[in-house]
Amino acid sequence: MTKREIAVNIPSDLDPVYANRIQVAYKDDEFTFVFLHEIPGTNQARAKSIVSISPKHAKNFSQVLQKSVKDFEGKFGEIKTEAPEKQEDPNVTIRGYS
């Protein structure tokens, strides 16, 4: 496989965003990621970005993310996560987008 370079133009007015929660939805032809900033101590979150990609790109993204986490941990040490009983409730309902 040959490598190629892609020139990326990042607009000067593009602001970075911080998200501490993500909602993932999918259907037969796309995955949609809603990046949210949950306001600590409240039951409110603000959508910061919505990104839709093809299933093929979603799988590629998953593989790239796994490799990036592995590389990060090789450089900075293991990322500690909370014990399963202390993790966030996976049954959180996010209203306002589906």
N, C-alpha and C positions, 0 to 999 in steps of 0.2 A: 504494500500500500504506500503510495507516495504521499509525502506531506506537502501541504500547501499553506500559504499565509493568507489571511484575510485582514484587510485594513478595516478597523472599526472606528467609525466616526461617532464620538460621544458629544452630543450638543452641550454647549457651555451652560445652558440653562437647565440641564437635567439634574435634579436634586436627588441625592441618595435618600433612601428611606430605611427605617428600622421596623422590623416585624418580629414579634415574639410569639406569634401563633399563625397557623396556616390551615386553611380549609381546602380540601381537594375534592373535586367533583369530576366525573368522567362519563362519557357516553361512547358509542361505537367509533367515533372519528376524532375525539379530542379529549385531552385532560385539561382541566381548568384549575389553576392555583390562585386562591385569594389570600394574599399576604395581609395580615392584620396586626395592628398594635393594640393589644389588650391593656386597658388602663388599670394598673394595679389597685386592688382594694375595691373594685367596682365590678359590675356585671356588664360592662360596656367595652366595645372594641371598635376601632375605626379601620375601615379597609384602606390600605395604603397602595395596593397595586393588584391588578387582576391580569394573569397571564394564561393564555390558552396555547397548547402545543399538541402536535400529533402524537398518537400512541408510540410511534417509532422514536420520536424525539424524547418522549417521557422515559422510555426504557434507557435510552442513551444518557439522559440526565441522571437517572438513578445510578448507573454505572460510574459516571464521572463523579457524582457526589460521594459514592462509596470510596473511590480511589482518593479523592481529595481529603476525606476524613482520615483515611489510613495514613496518607502523607503528613497531614497535620499532626496526628498522634505520634508519628515517628520523629517529628521535629520538636514538638512541645510536650509530649506525654499524653497519657490516656485521658480522654474526655470523660469526666465522672458524671454519671447520671444518677438520679435519685433511685432508691430501692423501689421495686415495683409497687409496694404498698403505699409509697409516698408520692408516686407520680400523679400527674394531673388526671382527673376523671376523664376517661376516654369517651364518656357519654354526654359531653357538653353539647348542647344544641346551639348552633349559631344561626340566629334569625336575620333575615334581610337579604340573603342571597342563596339561590339554589340552582 
